Amino acid sequence: MDLRTLHIIDVDAHITEPHDLWTRNAPKGFEDRVPRVVAVDGTDQWVVDGVPIGRAMGASVIKPDGVKHPGFDFITWGADDIAAASYDMTARVEVMDELGLYAQILYPNTAGFGAQKFGEVEDPELRRLCATLYNDAMVEIQEASGGRLLPMALMPWWDVDASIAEVGRAAANGLRGVNMCTDPQHRGLPDLGERAWDPFWAACEEHGMPVNFHIGASDTSLTWFGTSPWPSQDDERKLAIGSAMMYLSNARILANLVFSGVFERFPSVQFVSVESGIGWIPFFLESLDYQLYESAPSAVDQLSMKPSEYFRRQVHGCFWFEGYALAPVIEALGRDRILFETDYPHPTCLYPDPLPRVAEAVAGLDDTTVQMIMQDNAAALYRIPLPVSV
């Protein structure tokens, strides 16, 4: 199948936030308190209320000339060192056209992949603005792109009621899903399996908002990245080992959602395991099915389905680099459960040739399956209208 005949939807790409993203629409009195870039000891840093939350990195491995540079050097790059399409979304759409991609789902960098860094902000109103100003800017991007760039809304996860309200506000503003932190319990809140969060899941259900868990969406998830490599490894090897291990960190999220009964109580909410790959999932689901009866027999009466059955009803997995044994994995999980991503413009991204690379991986699949995983599944999940083919 010629992939360029499809409207391919890339369900995981990132925006390198422009330095004025928060300041340009900040309410009076908050201009110098919301996230902004300040030189600290000679290095550009994102600061909130004067407190640094991380370097103002380019967060892209693609240089202005369009050449991808593998390795660890990108960690020192700033906005002047990277391709404009990393931060300029007009340029991003042009690159998408070149690559043969119709739409992209966008995730953040500055806040952490689950907005976990904003949980450190002390002032409640400022903390709320960190999320809502970002989401308002993302609405502008979505509208300016003609619906081809679809950012997921950051949740003010440090406040259950605020999160519920933001689901409704984001949906009313046209955003198509939420991006959730995986571990609010680290800030003294109930964990996501506790009943205190049930109104949040109900709001996602009411508004038809898929819940996306990107790897590295909490300090706990990032620990996998930082502690997996042995200290003797150099920076490049640490990057490779940490990145590979972090894919598996979403297994913890999946297991907790199953055994806490979230899937059981909210059967129509859809969840996405973002940037975690799919090859490990059949084994892990089989292990959860086994452990349900071997280790948690008291849970059997509270769950109407096996863990693997909940996945096939409510969870989507995303692949990009995988090719080996792709067909049996898709068969095991269900072809309606698989989405495609590129991770542009991060170190593991498929740039500059995503379609030729994925064409090899899907070569043995039937055309209907290819169309589903590259186009139809994401279009249905994120409610993306597709152009009518002539």
N, C-alpha and C positions, 0 to 999 in steps of 0.2 A: 504494500500500500504506500502511495506517495503521501508522506506526512504533510506536505505543503498544501494538500487539498483540504486539510482540516483547519479549524480555528482552534489552535492549540492553546491551552490554558496552563500557565506556569503557576503552581499554587504556593510557591515559596521563593520570593525575591525580597531584597532589602533596600531601604532608602537610607542613604547617608544624609542625615538631617541637616539642611542649610542652617547656618549660624543664627539666622534671624527667625527661625521657625516659631519659637515661642515669644520672642520679644515684639514682633511686629503687630501682634493683636492683643498684647497684654493689657489688662485694665489699668487705669491710672493708679499709680502707687505701687504697681507690681513690675514695672518695666525692668528694674535692676534686681528683681528677686526671682523671676522665673528662669528656667534654664537658658544660659547664655555662655558664650565663649570668652574667656579671660586668660591673659598670659599669666601663668603662675610659675615663678622660678625659671622663666625662659621657655616654658612649654605651654601651648594652648590647651586649656582645660575647660570642660563643661562644668559650670558651677551653678548651684541653686542656693539662693539666699546667702551667697558668699562662700558656700561650702563646696569644694571640688567633689564631683562624682565620677570623674574619669577623663582620660585624655580625649581631646577633640580629634579622633582618628578619622582617616579617610574611610576605613572599614571596607576597602575595595582592593582587589588584586589586579585591577585593570588600569593601566597608565593612560594618560591623555591621548597617546597615539593609538589606543585600542589594543595594545599588546598585553596579554595576561602574563603575570610574573608569579610562578609558583614559589613556595617557600615562605620564610618568616619575615622577609624584609618589609612587607606591607605594614607591619605593626608600627612603624615609625612614620608612615606617610600621613600627610594632611590633605586638605581639600585641593591644594594646588598640584598635588602629585598624582591625582587619579582622574579617570575618565569623567567627563561632565555628566554622563548618563547615570553615574552613581548618585548624584544629588539633584540634578536638573531633570524633572520628569517629562519635560518636552523632548529633551534629548533621549530620555529612556524609551519613549514610544518609537522614536526613529530607530533605535537599536533593536527594539522588538520586531519592527518591520523587516530589518535586515536579517534577523535570526529566524524569522518565520513563526513568531509567537503572537497570538492575538491578544491575550490578556495576561496580567500578572496580579497575584495576591501579594500585598506588601506587608512586611514586618519591620519593626524599628531596629535601631542600633543603640542610640544614646541612653535610653531608659533601661537597657537590658531587654532581652527577648520577651520577657514577661512583665516589663515595667517594674521589676523588682527594686531598681535603684531609687525610685521615687518613694518607696516605703521608708526611706531614711529621713525624709523631709519632716520637720517637726510641726510647722504651722499647718493646720488642717485646710484652710482656704487655699494656701499656696500649693499644697500637695494635690488638692482637687484640680487646680488650674493646670498643673503639670500634665494631667491626663486630658482634660477637656480642650485645652488649647491645641494639643497635639491632634486630637480627633477632629477638631474644626478645620485644621490645616489639611488633614487627610480627606475631608469632604471636598475641599477646594480642588485637591489633586484629582480625585475621582471624577469630579464634574468637568475639569479642564481636559481630561484625557478622553472624554466621551465614553466613560465607563469601561475603559480598557485597563486602567490601573485601579485596583480595589484594595485599599488598605484595611486591615482588621483593626477594630477599635480597641484602644488600650482601656483596661478596666481599672478604676480606683479600688483595687482589691483590698486595700487596708481598711475599707469601710463597706460592710455588706449592703447597707441601705443605699449608699452612693453608687455602688456597683449596679444595683437593681435599676436605679434611676438612669444610669448611663447606658445600660442596654437599651432602654426605651428611647432615649435621646438619640443614640447612634442610629437605631433603626429608623426613627422618624427623619433623620438627616440623610438617609439613603445608604449608609454603610451596611455591609452584607454579612458581618460576622464579628465575633469578639476574640481578642487575644488575652488569655488569662494566665496569671501567675499560678504556679503549681503548689506553692507552699505558704499561704497566708499565716499559718500557725507560727512561723518564725517571728511574726510581729505581734504575737499575742492574740490573734484571731482564732476562731475555730478552724480546723482543717476542712478541706472541701467536701469530705464525706459526712460531716456533721449536719444535723437538721437545720442549723442556723442558716445554711446556704441554700436550703430548698427553695425559698422565694426567688433567689437568683436563677436557679435552674428553671423555675417556672416562668420567669421573665424571658429567658432565652427561648423557651418552648413557645410562649405566647407570641413573640415577635419573629419566630423562625430564624433565629441567629445561631449558626453553627459555632461551637466553642472550640477554639484552636489552642493546642498546647505545643508551643515551639520548644525544641530542646534548649536547655540552658535558660529556662524561664523562671529560675529561682537561684538563690545562692547554693542550695543543696545540689541542684542539677549541675551548676558550674563546678562544684567540687569534683565531680567525675572527671572534668576536663583537667583540672589542676593537679589532682593527686594520682591519677592513673599512671602517668609515666614515672619511672624511677628517676631519682635525682641525677643520676649519672648521664642521662640522655641530654643531647644538645637541644637547642631551641626548635630546630626543624623536626627532630624526632618526637619531641614533646608535643608539637602541634599535630603531627600525624596520629600519635597514639591517643592523645586527649580528644581529638575530633572523632575518631572511630569509637571510642568508649562512650562519648556523650550521646551517640545515636541510641545506645541501649538504655540510657537513663529514663526514657519515656516508658519503658516497661514497668517501672515503679508506679507511674501515674495510671497506666491502664489497669494494673492489678488493684490499686486502691479504689478506683472508680467502680470496678466490678464488685469487690467484697464489701464496700460501704453501702451498696444498694442504690447508688445514683442512677445507674442504667435502669434498674428495676422500677424506681419511682418516677422516672421521667423518660418514658420509652420513645418519645418522638424527638428528643434533643439529639442532634448529630454532633459528633466529636471528631477532631482531626489530630493525628499525631504527626507533627510537622518536622521535616528534616531528620527523620529517624530511620528512613529506609523501611523495607518490608520483609527482607529475607529472614530475619529473626522471629517475626511475629507468629508464624504457624507453630514453631517449636514452643514459644512462650505460651500461646493459648492452650496447646496440648498439656503443658505442665500445669497451668492454672486449672484446667478441667480435672486433671489427676489430683492435684492438691486440694481441691474443693471437697472431695470425698475422703481423702486420706487424712487431711489435717484440720479441716474446718467443717465437720459433719453438722454442727449446729447451724451453719449458714445455709444448708441445703434447703430447709423448709422456708427460708426467707427469700430465696432466689428461684424464680420460676424457670430459669434457663441456665445452661452451662455458660461459662465465660466466653467460650468460642462463639456461642450463638449470639450473645450480646454484641460481640464485635461485628458479626455479619449483619446485624440490624442497625448499629448505631455508630460505628467507628470507621474512619477512613485512614489509610496509610499512604505515604508519599514515597515514590522512588525517583532516582535520577541516574546514578552511576551503575546501578545493578544490571547485570546481564545474565550471569550464570543462574540457571534454574529458575528464571523469571516465570516461565509458563506454569510450572507446578505450584509456585507460591501464589500466583494469581488464582489458580484453580482452588487452592486450599482456602483462600480468604474470601473469594467471590469477586468477580470482575467488576462489580458495581461498587466495590470498596476501595479501589485503587485510583490514586491521583498521580500526576506527573509534576515534577518541579525541576528548577535549574539551580537554585540558590544564588542567582546573580546578585551582586558581584563579589561574593565571598570566596575564600580560598578553595572550597570544594566545588565551585560552580562548573557547569558544563561549557561555559563560554570558552572558545568562540564558535563551537560547532555543535550545539545541542541536538539538532535534528539528525545529522548523520550519525552521531553517537547513539542516540536512542533508537534510530532505525535498525541498527544491528541487533539491539536487545529484543525488539518486538518482531523481528523478521519471521519468526515461526508462529506468531499468533494470527488468528483469523481477523479479518477486517473489522468485524463488529466489535470485537474485544479491543482492538487498537483504538478505534474511534471512541469507545467508552472511556478508556483510561487516559487518553490524551485530550479529550474534549468534553464529552457528554456528561460524565460524572461531576466534574467541577462546575460545568454550566448549571446543572440542576442544583447542586449543593449551595452555590453562592448566588443563584438566581441571576445568571449572566445571559442576557439576550444575545443570541448569535445572529450574525447577518444571514440573510437568505441567499443561498447560492443560486446563481443564474444558470 
